[in-house]
Protein backbone atom coordinates (compact mmCIF):
# COMPACT_ATOMS: atom_id res chain seq x y z
CA UNK A 1 0.00 0.00 0.00
CA UNK A 2 1.49 3.30 -1.04
CA UNK A 3 0.74 6.33 1.12
CA UNK A 4 2.34 9.30 -0.65
CA UNK A 5 -0.66 11.58 -0.06
CA UNK A 6 -0.31 11.32 3.72
CA UNK A 7 1.59 13.92 5.68
CA UNK A 8 4.61 12.43 7.45
CA UNK A 9 2.89 12.52 10.85
CA UNK A 10 -0.22 10.89 9.43
CA UNK A 11 1.60 7.75 8.27
CA UNK A 12 1.32 6.35 11.80
CA UNK A 13 -2.31 7.41 12.27
CA UNK A 14 -4.40 4.23 12.31
CA UNK A 15 -7.36 6.11 10.84
CA UNK A 16 -5.56 6.26 7.49
CA UNK A 17 -5.60 2.47 7.21
CA UNK A 18 -8.88 1.31 8.80
CA UNK A 19 -10.91 1.04 5.59
CA UNK A 20 -8.39 -1.17 3.78
CA UNK A 21 -7.67 -3.17 6.97
CA UNK A 22 -4.00 -2.79 6.02
CA UNK A 23 -4.13 -5.29 3.17
CA UNK A 24 -0.80 -5.27 1.33
CA UNK A 25 0.81 -3.05 3.95
CA UNK A 26 4.52 -3.62 4.52
CA UNK A 27 5.35 -5.51 7.74
CA UNK A 28 7.64 -2.72 8.95
CA UNK A 29 4.78 -0.20 8.69
CA UNK A 30 2.44 -2.61 10.51
CA UNK A 31 5.04 -3.02 13.23
CA UNK A 32 5.38 0.76 13.57
CA UNK A 33 1.58 1.15 13.72
CA UNK A 34 1.45 -1.47 16.49
CA UNK A 35 4.40 -0.26 18.55
CA UNK A 36 4.53 3.49 18.00
CA UNK A 37 1.26 4.78 16.55
CA UNK A 38 0.44 8.47 16.40
CA UNK A 39 -0.62 9.59 19.87
CA UNK A 40 -2.00 12.95 20.98
CA UNK A 41 0.11 15.21 23.18
CA UNK A 42 -1.06 15.83 26.73
CA UNK A 43 -2.34 19.27 25.68
CA UNK A 44 -4.19 17.97 22.58
CA UNK A 45 -7.69 19.45 22.22
CA UNK A 46 -10.08 16.61 21.43
CA UNK A 47 -13.14 17.61 19.41
CA UNK A 48 -16.39 17.69 21.38
CA UNK A 49 -19.41 15.77 20.13
CA UNK A 50 -22.80 17.10 21.11
CA UNK A 51 -25.60 14.70 22.02
CA UNK A 52 -29.28 15.14 21.17
CA UNK A 53 -29.83 16.49 24.70
CA UNK A 54 -27.14 19.12 24.25
CA UNK A 55 -24.39 17.48 26.30
CA UNK A 56 -20.89 17.92 24.92
CA UNK A 57 -18.56 14.99 25.42
CA UNK A 58 -14.89 14.53 24.53
CA UNK A 59 -12.47 11.66 24.36
CA UNK A 60 -10.54 11.21 27.63
CA UNK A 61 -6.77 10.84 27.46
CA UNK A 62 -6.87 8.40 30.42
CA UNK A 63 -8.65 5.84 28.21
CA UNK A 64 -5.42 5.35 26.24
CA UNK A 65 -3.66 4.16 29.42
CA UNK A 66 -6.60 2.05 30.59
CA UNK A 67 -6.91 0.21 27.25
CA UNK A 68 -3.42 -0.01 25.68
CA UNK A 69 -4.80 -1.40 22.40
CA UNK A 70 -6.86 1.77 21.90
CA UNK A 71 -5.51 4.38 19.47
CA UNK A 72 -6.88 7.85 18.82
CA UNK A 73 -6.94 9.01 15.20
CA UNK A 74 -6.75 12.75 14.63
CA UNK A 75 -7.42 12.13 10.92
CA UNK A 76 -10.77 10.44 11.70
CA UNK A 77 -11.49 12.18 15.07
CA UNK A 78 -12.23 8.93 16.85
CA UNK A 79 -10.66 5.81 18.31
CA UNK A 80 -9.80 2.42 16.89
CA UNK A 81 -8.62 -0.92 18.21
CA UNK A 82 -5.20 -1.07 16.61
CA UNK A 83 -4.96 -4.87 17.02
CA UNK A 84 -8.27 -5.53 15.26
CA UNK A 85 -7.61 -3.01 12.48
CA UNK A 86 -4.19 -4.44 11.66
CA UNK A 87 -4.50 -8.17 12.31
CA UNK A 88 -8.15 -8.94 13.08
CA UNK A 89 -10.36 -11.21 11.01
CA UNK A 90 -12.55 -9.69 8.30
CA UNK A 91 -15.86 -10.76 9.88
CA UNK A 92 -17.31 -11.15 13.37
CA UNK A 93 -19.96 -13.18 15.12
CA UNK A 94 -20.53 -16.88 15.68
CA UNK A 95 -21.13 -17.54 11.99
CA UNK A 96 -18.65 -14.92 10.77
CA UNK A 97 -21.56 -13.07 9.22
CA UNK A 98 -21.25 -9.67 10.93
CA UNK A 99 -19.16 -6.98 9.27
CA UNK A 100 -16.92 -5.04 11.67
CA UNK A 101 -17.86 -1.45 12.44
CA UNK A 102 -16.87 1.07 15.10
CA UNK A 103 -13.38 0.52 16.56
CA UNK A 104 -12.34 -1.55 13.52
CA UNK A 105 -13.42 -0.07 10.17
CA UNK A 106 -14.98 3.15 11.46
CA UNK A 107 -13.97 5.51 14.26
CA UNK A 108 -15.74 5.12 17.59
CA UNK A 109 -17.07 8.48 18.81
CA UNK A 110 -19.98 7.68 21.17
CA UNK A 111 -18.16 8.90 24.27
CA UNK A 112 -21.22 8.37 26.49
CA UNK A 113 -20.92 4.60 26.02
CA UNK A 114 -17.12 4.49 25.69
CA UNK A 115 -16.24 2.61 28.88
CA UNK A 116 -18.99 0.05 28.31
CA UNK A 117 -18.03 -0.52 24.66
CA UNK A 118 -14.27 -0.63 25.30
CA UNK A 119 -14.70 -3.14 28.15
CA UNK A 120 -16.96 -5.37 26.03
CA UNK A 121 -14.59 -5.15 23.06
CA UNK A 122 -11.58 -6.13 25.17
CA UNK A 123 -13.25 -9.40 26.19
CA UNK A 124 -14.65 -10.24 22.73
CA UNK A 125 -13.34 -13.33 20.92
CA UNK A 126 -12.51 -11.25 17.85
CA UNK A 127 -10.28 -8.92 19.88
CA UNK A 128 -8.58 -11.71 21.83
CA UNK A 129 -7.79 -13.56 18.58
CA UNK A 130 -6.38 -10.34 17.12
CA UNK A 131 -4.21 -9.86 20.24
CA UNK A 132 -2.74 -13.35 19.80
CA UNK A 133 -1.99 -12.50 16.16
CA UNK A 134 -0.35 -9.24 17.24
CA UNK A 135 1.83 -11.01 19.81
CA UNK A 136 2.91 -13.62 17.23
CA UNK A 137 3.53 -10.94 14.59
CA UNK A 138 5.69 -8.85 16.93
CA UNK A 139 7.70 -11.88 18.09
CA UNK A 140 8.26 -12.99 14.49
CA UNK A 141 9.24 -9.56 13.16
CA UNK A 142 11.56 -8.88 16.11
CA UNK A 143 13.40 -12.14 15.45
CA UNK A 144 12.61 -13.75 18.81
CA UNK A 145 10.57 -16.39 16.99
CA UNK A 146 11.34 -17.76 13.51
CA UNK A 147 8.71 -17.22 10.84
CA UNK A 148 6.50 -20.07 9.65
CA UNK A 149 8.61 -20.86 6.58
CA UNK A 150 11.74 -21.19 8.71
CA UNK A 151 9.91 -23.39 11.22
CA UNK A 152 8.67 -25.68 8.42
CA UNK A 153 12.14 -25.79 6.85
CA UNK A 154 13.75 -26.71 10.19
CA UNK A 155 11.17 -29.43 10.81
CA UNK A 156 11.74 -30.88 7.33
CA UNK A 157 15.52 -30.81 7.83
CA UNK A 158 15.13 -32.70 11.15
CA UNK A 159 12.91 -35.32 9.48
CA UNK A 160 15.53 -35.88 6.76
CA UNK A 161 18.30 -36.27 9.36
CA UNK A 162 16.22 -38.75 11.40
CA UNK A 163 15.40 -40.79 8.29
CA UNK A 164 19.10 -40.95 7.33
CA UNK A 165 20.00 -42.17 10.83
CA UNK A 166 17.38 -44.92 10.54
CA UNK A 167 18.73 -46.03 7.16
CA UNK A 168 22.32 -46.59 8.40
CA UNK A 169 21.57 -49.91 10.22
CA UNK A 170 19.47 -51.12 7.26
CA UNK A 171 22.30 -50.41 4.80
CA UNK A 172 24.87 -52.02 7.13
CA UNK A 173 22.69 -55.16 7.32
CA UNK A 174 22.33 -55.33 3.53
CA UNK A 175 26.11 -54.97 3.09
CA UNK A 176 26.75 -57.65 5.73
CA UNK A 177 24.33 -60.08 4.05
CA UNK A 178 25.51 -59.25 0.52
C-alpha positions as CSV (number, residue, x, y, z in Angstrom):
1,X,0.0,0.0,0.0
2,X,1.5,3.3,-1.0
3,X,0.7,6.3,1.1
4,X,2.3,9.3,-0.7
5,X,-0.7,11.6,-0.1
6,X,-0.3,11.3,3.7
7,X,1.6,13.9,5.7
8,X,4.6,12.4,7.4
9,X,2.9,12.5,10.9
10,X,-0.2,10.9,9.4
11,X,1.6,7.7,8.3
12,X,1.3,6.4,11.8
13,X,-2.3,7.4,12.3
14,X,-4.4,4.2,12.3
15,X,-7.4,6.1,10.8
16,X,-5.6,6.3,7.5
17,X,-5.6,2.5,7.2
18,X,-8.9,1.3,8.8
19,X,-10.9,1.0,5.6
20,X,-8.4,-1.2,3.8
21,X,-7.7,-3.2,7.0
22,X,-4.0,-2.8,6.0
23,X,-4.1,-5.3,3.2
24,X,-0.8,-5.3,1.3
25,X,0.8,-3.1,3.9
26,X,4.5,-3.6,4.5
27,X,5.4,-5.5,7.7
28,X,7.6,-2.7,8.9
29,X,4.8,-0.2,8.7
30,X,2.4,-2.6,10.5
31,X,5.0,-3.0,13.2
32,X,5.4,0.8,13.6
33,X,1.6,1.2,13.7
34,X,1.5,-1.5,16.5
35,X,4.4,-0.3,18.5
36,X,4.5,3.5,18.0
37,X,1.3,4.8,16.6
38,X,0.4,8.5,16.4
39,X,-0.6,9.6,19.9
40,X,-2.0,12.9,21.0
41,X,0.1,15.2,23.2
42,X,-1.1,15.8,26.7
43,X,-2.3,19.3,25.7
44,X,-4.2,18.0,22.6
45,X,-7.7,19.5,22.2
46,X,-10.1,16.6,21.4
47,X,-13.1,17.6,19.4
48,X,-16.4,17.7,21.4
49,X,-19.4,15.8,20.1
50,X,-22.8,17.1,21.1
51,X,-25.6,14.7,22.0
52,X,-29.3,15.1,21.2
53,X,-29.8,16.5,24.7
54,X,-27.1,19.1,24.3
55,X,-24.4,17.5,26.3
56,X,-20.9,17.9,24.9
57,X,-18.6,15.0,25.4
58,X,-14.9,14.5,24.5
59,X,-12.5,11.7,24.4
60,X,-10.5,11.2,27.6
61,X,-6.8,10.8,27.5
62,X,-6.9,8.4,30.4
63,X,-8.6,5.8,28.2
64,X,-5.4,5.4,26.2
65,X,-3.7,4.2,29.4
66,X,-6.6,2.1,30.6
67,X,-6.9,0.2,27.3
68,X,-3.4,0.0,25.7
69,X,-4.8,-1.4,22.4
70,X,-6.9,1.8,21.9
71,X,-5.5,4.4,19.5
72,X,-6.9,7.8,18.8
73,X,-6.9,9.0,15.2
74,X,-6.7,12.7,14.6
75,X,-7.4,12.1,10.9
76,X,-10.8,10.4,11.7
77,X,-11.5,12.2,15.1
78,X,-12.2,8.9,16.8
79,X,-10.7,5.8,18.3
80,X,-9.8,2.4,16.9
81,X,-8.6,-0.9,18.2
82,X,-5.2,-1.1,16.6
83,X,-5.0,-4.9,17.0
84,X,-8.3,-5.5,15.3
85,X,-7.6,-3.0,12.5
86,X,-4.2,-4.4,11.7
87,X,-4.5,-8.2,12.3
88,X,-8.1,-8.9,13.1
89,X,-10.4,-11.2,11.0
90,X,-12.6,-9.7,8.3
91,X,-15.9,-10.8,9.9
92,X,-17.3,-11.1,13.4
93,X,-20.0,-13.2,15.1
94,X,-20.5,-16.9,15.7
95,X,-21.1,-17.5,12.0
96,X,-18.7,-14.9,10.8
97,X,-21.6,-13.1,9.2
98,X,-21.2,-9.7,10.9
99,X,-19.2,-7.0,9.3
100,X,-16.9,-5.0,11.7
101,X,-17.9,-1.4,12.4
102,X,-16.9,1.1,15.1
103,X,-13.4,0.5,16.6
104,X,-12.3,-1.6,13.5
105,X,-13.4,-0.1,10.2
106,X,-15.0,3.2,11.5
107,X,-14.0,5.5,14.3
108,X,-15.7,5.1,17.6
109,X,-17.1,8.5,18.8
110,X,-20.0,7.7,21.2
111,X,-18.2,8.9,24.3
112,X,-21.2,8.4,26.5
113,X,-20.9,4.6,26.0
114,X,-17.1,4.5,25.7
115,X,-16.2,2.6,28.9
116,X,-19.0,0.1,28.3
117,X,-18.0,-0.5,24.7
118,X,-14.3,-0.6,25.3
119,X,-14.7,-3.1,28.1
120,X,-17.0,-5.4,26.0
121,X,-14.6,-5.2,23.1
122,X,-11.6,-6.1,25.2
123,X,-13.2,-9.4,26.2
124,X,-14.6,-10.2,22.7
125,X,-13.3,-13.3,20.9
126,X,-12.5,-11.2,17.8
127,X,-10.3,-8.9,19.9
128,X,-8.6,-11.7,21.8
129,X,-7.8,-13.6,18.6
130,X,-6.4,-10.3,17.1
131,X,-4.2,-9.9,20.2
132,X,-2.7,-13.4,19.8
133,X,-2.0,-12.5,16.2
134,X,-0.4,-9.2,17.2
135,X,1.8,-11.0,19.8
136,X,2.9,-13.6,17.2
137,X,3.5,-10.9,14.6
138,X,5.7,-8.8,16.9
139,X,7.7,-11.9,18.1
140,X,8.3,-13.0,14.5
141,X,9.2,-9.6,13.2
142,X,11.6,-8.9,16.1
143,X,13.4,-12.1,15.4
144,X,12.6,-13.7,18.8
145,X,10.6,-16.4,17.0
146,X,11.3,-17.8,13.5
147,X,8.7,-17.2,10.8
148,X,6.5,-20.1,9.6
149,X,8.6,-20.9,6.6
150,X,11.7,-21.2,8.7
151,X,9.9,-23.4,11.2
152,X,8.7,-25.7,8.4
153,X,12.1,-25.8,6.8
154,X,13.7,-26.7,10.2
155,X,11.2,-29.4,10.8
156,X,11.7,-30.9,7.3
157,X,15.5,-30.8,7.8
158,X,15.1,-32.7,11.1
159,X,12.9,-35.3,9.5
160,X,15.5,-35.9,6.8
161,X,18.3,-36.3,9.4
162,X,16.2,-38.8,11.4
163,X,15.4,-40.8,8.3
164,X,19.1,-40.9,7.3
165,X,20.0,-42.2,10.8
166,X,17.4,-44.9,10.5
167,X,18.7,-46.0,7.2
168,X,22.3,-46.6,8.4
169,X,21.6,-49.9,10.2
170,X,19.5,-51.1,7.3
171,X,22.3,-50.4,4.8
172,X,24.9,-52.0,7.1
173,X,22.7,-55.2,7.3
174,X,22.3,-55.3,3.5
175,X,26.1,-55.0,3.1
176,X,26.8,-57.7,5.7
177,X,24.3,-60.1,4.0
178,X,25.5,-59.2,0.5
